[in-house]
Amino acid sequence: MKEVVIVAFEGISLFHLSVPIAIFADAVLEEKRLFNVRVCSETNGKINSANGLGINIENDPSIIHQADIIIIPSWQPEKVPSPNLIKLLVDAHNNKKLIVGLCLGAYALAYSGLLKGKKATTHWKYGDDFKTKFPQTSCDINPLYLAENNIITSAGSAAAIDCCLYIVRHYYGVKTANKIARVMVSSPERSGGQKQYIENPTIEKPRDERIATLISFVLQNITYNHTLESAAAFCMMSTRSFSRNFKSSNGISFTSWLINLRLNKSLELLESTHFSVTEISERTGFSSEQIFRKHFNKRFDTSPTSWRKLFNSSLEQ
């Protein structure tokens, strides 16, 4: 079981605090909890959230020493962390612990010197301020999250969900992340440099019954040679009208949705079976292994074989 410590502070947003608690506390595999989540604060006892709600915190930051994952869920941009907290974060970094700055939490990491010479992201509204304060950090406000070695930073608000799901997947695979995502997220495909590794089928049911029926058909027949033209014909629409309606309903083009559906299905097969890469490409509907590898490398920045080595270690070799 991984030990997760979340650092809270006076005036913290309840949303930012609740996201990592909800995701990691709900991570269960075969009825076993995967993460033990604790919250700490430098203020003894009770703190007040941004909306004035009191929160009782039982732990001080010394428990960071026991953590595998340390999460700063937000921060006050003008506030420099205490010398004690900075030392705890630096020590954790030196001990190869995973340190996560969600949204404005990147400020706490930067003040601690952990982002010097590294790439990081934060809430887009604070991009210019962050760059001014920390010129030695390469700040990119476009990605949902950035992972470099044992440090992860995320963009604002809901991107924290994507980032936390990424961490779950990193440790325990896509199926566990999928399970949590179905509860936490309505639309898994998000814009940005990094995309969360969860199933496209969790999108909300489209209002247009024709498109909803099409999606159901594709999910049940993923190996068919689906094309934009065949999908439009299925819905009895022109390709132009279909393209417009599908993107309006789902926030993504049909072709991109289909590719991502197939790629996410391939992750499950790579992680849970001994099928060859060729067979997986066939079972997920790609026209060839070469096309499958091309899309896989573009999406995940690694090869199917490398992915399997990372996440299929539980299978007998």
N, C-alpha and C positions, 0 to 999 in steps of 0.2 A: 504494500500500500504506500502510495506517495503522500508525503506530508506537504500540505499547502498552507502557507501563512499569508494572510491578507492584511495589509497595513491600512488602518482607518485613521481618521484625524477629525478634529473639530471642524464642522461645517461641510462634511463630505456629502455628496449627492447620494441619496438612497438607491437610485438606479445603478450608479457605478459600483456601489458596494454590493448590491444584490446579484449582479450578473455573474461574477466568478463564484459566489457562494452557491447560487442555484445550479450552475452547470457542474461544478466539481462535486457538490454534495449529491447530485442525482446520478453521477456516473457509477453504474453498477454492472457487473458482469457475473452471470451465474449466481445471483443473489449475494455477491460479495462486493463491498464498497471498494472502489479503486483509489479514492483520495480521502484523506482525513483533513478536514478543513477547519482552521482556527483563525480568529481575527485578533489582531493586537492593536494597541494604540499607546502613544507616549503619554497620553492623559489617563491617569489612573481612574478606573471606574467608569463613570458616565460621560459620554460625549453627546453633542447635539448635532443632528444632521442639518443640511442646508435649509430644510423647511421647519426646523425647530423641534423635530421629533427626537426624544432622548433615546440613546442606545447604550446599553450596558456592555462594556468590554472587560473581559476577565483577565486578559493577558497583556503583558508589556512586550516590547520588541525583542527582549532577550530570547524569545522562542524562535526567532529567525535562525538561530544556530542549529535548530533541529529540523529545519525545512529542506525539502527537495526543490520546492517551487515557492518563490517569493513574489507576491503580486502587489504592486502599487496601483490601485484601481482608478485613481485620479490624483490631483494635487492642486495647490494654489500657486499659480505661476510666479508670484513675487516672493514666495516663501522658500528660504533655503532650509533644507532638512537639518536637524540637530547634528552636532558632531557624532553623537552616539549612533544615530540611525545611519549616517553616512558610513561610519566604520563597519557597522553590521552588514550593510549592503556590499561594501568593498570586500570584506572577508568572505561573504557568501559567493561573490563573483570569483574570487581567487580559489575557492574550493569547488569551482565548477558547478555551482547550483544554478538553476534556471531562474532568471530574474525578469519579471514582466512589468512593463509600464503601460497600462491601459489609458488611452486618451491623454489627458494632461499628466498622467503618472510619469510620462517621459521626462517631464521637468525634474522630478525627484532623482531620476537616474542620471540626468545630465548634470545637475548640481553636484552629484556624488562623483563625477568624473568618469562614469562608466561608459559614456557615449563618445568620448574623445576619439576621433579617427574612425568612427563607425557611421553607418547609415541608420537613420531613425525616422519615425513618422509620429504625428500627433494630430490633434484636431485642426482641421484646415484653417479655422479662424485665427489660430495662434501660430500659424506657420512663420510669418514674418517676425513676430516677436521671438519665437524660438531660435530662428536663424541669427537674429541680432544678439541674443544672450549667449548662444553657444556656437560661435563661428567654426569651431573645430569639429563640429558634428555635421554630417551631410544630411540635411533634413529634406525629405520628400513627402509632401502632403497627399500624394495620389494613392498609394497603396492602402489597403485595409489594414495590413500589418506587415512588419518587416522582422525577420528572424536572422540574427547574425551571431553565430557561435551560441553562447548560452544567455543571450539577451534578446528579448522580443519587445517591440513597441507597437501600439495599434493606433489607428485613427479614432475619431470621436464617437461617442455614444454607442450606437448599435454595433459598430465594428468590434467592440469588446466581445460580443457574442461570437463573432467569426474567429477572433483570436483564441478565445478559450476553447472553442471546438477544435481548432487546429492543434492545440496542446493535447487535448484528449486523444485525437487521432494519432498524434505523434507517439504517444506512449502505448495506446491500446488498440489502435486500428480504426478503420473507417466504420465498421458496423456499430461499435459503441458510440462513436460520434453521431452516426445517423439516428440512433435511438434518442439521444438527447436533443438533436436538431429538430426532430418532429414535434417536440414539445415547445422548444424555444423559438423556432424560426418559421415564418410562413413562406419566404422566398429565398431559397438557398443560393442562387446565383447572384453574386454581388459584383458591382463594378470595382475596379482597382487592380493593382499589380498582382496581388495575391488573392486567390479565391478559395473559399472554404471547401473542404473535401467532404461534401455530403450530397445526398441524392437529389437530382432534379425533380423526381416525382412528388416531393413534398410541397410543390407549389399549390396555391389555393385553386379550387375548382373554377375554371373560367365561367363567366356568365353565359357566354355563347355555347349552347348545348352541342353544336356541331364540333366545335374545337375541343370541348370536354370529351366527346365521344372519340374523336381522333386520338387524343392523348391516351385514353384508355386502351385503344387498339394498338398504338405503338408500344406501350408498356408491355402488352401481352405478346407482341410479335416483333421484338427488337431486332431479330436477324433479317427481317424483310428489307428489300431494297427501297427504303423510303426516300422520296425526293420531294422537293418543293412542289413540283407539278403534281405528283401523286397525292400529296397531302391536300393540296388545293382541290383536286378533283374529288377526293373523299368527302370534303366539306361542301362540295358543290359551289365553289367560289372561283373567281378568277385568281391567278397567282398573285396579282397586285393586291386585290381585296383581302385574300387570305393572309398575306404577309403583314399587312397593316393590322388586321384583326388579331392575329396571333401575338404580335409584339405588344399590342395594346393590352391584351389579356394577361400576358405572362412576363412582360418586361424584357424579353429577349427574342431574337429571331428564331424561326423554326429550325433552321440548319444548325445554329449554335446550340440550341436546346437539345437537339438529337445527338450531336457530337458529345456534349457533356453528359447526357444520359448514358451513352455507350461507354464513355471513359470511366464514369463512376461505377458502372456495372463491372468493368474490367478490374477495378481496384478490389472488389469483393472476391473475384475469381483468383486474382494474384495472391491475395492474402489467405484464402481458405481452401485452395485446391492445388493439385499438381499438374493441371492442364498446361500444355506447352503454350508459348506466346502465340504461335500460329493458331492453335485451337481457340484460345481466348479471343483473338481477333475475329474468328469466325462466329463464335458464340455471342459476340456483342454487336455483330452486324457490320463490321468494317469490311470494305471490299477487298482488302489485302492486308497482310502483316505489315508491309511497308507503310501503308497509309495509317494504320493503327499506331505504329511506332512514331510516325511524324507528329500526329496529334497528341500522343501521350507526352512526348518530349517537350512539345510547345506548352502544354498545360501545366505539367508538373516539374519541368526542368530536370528530368532524370529519365532513365530507361525503364521499361517494364521489368527487366531482369533485376536491376538495382533496387527497384521498389520491393520486389518479392524478397530479396535478401534482407531488407530492413524489417519487413512486416509479416513475413511468413516463417519466422524462426520457430514458432510453436509446432509446425508440422514436421513430421519425420522426414529426414533427408534420404 
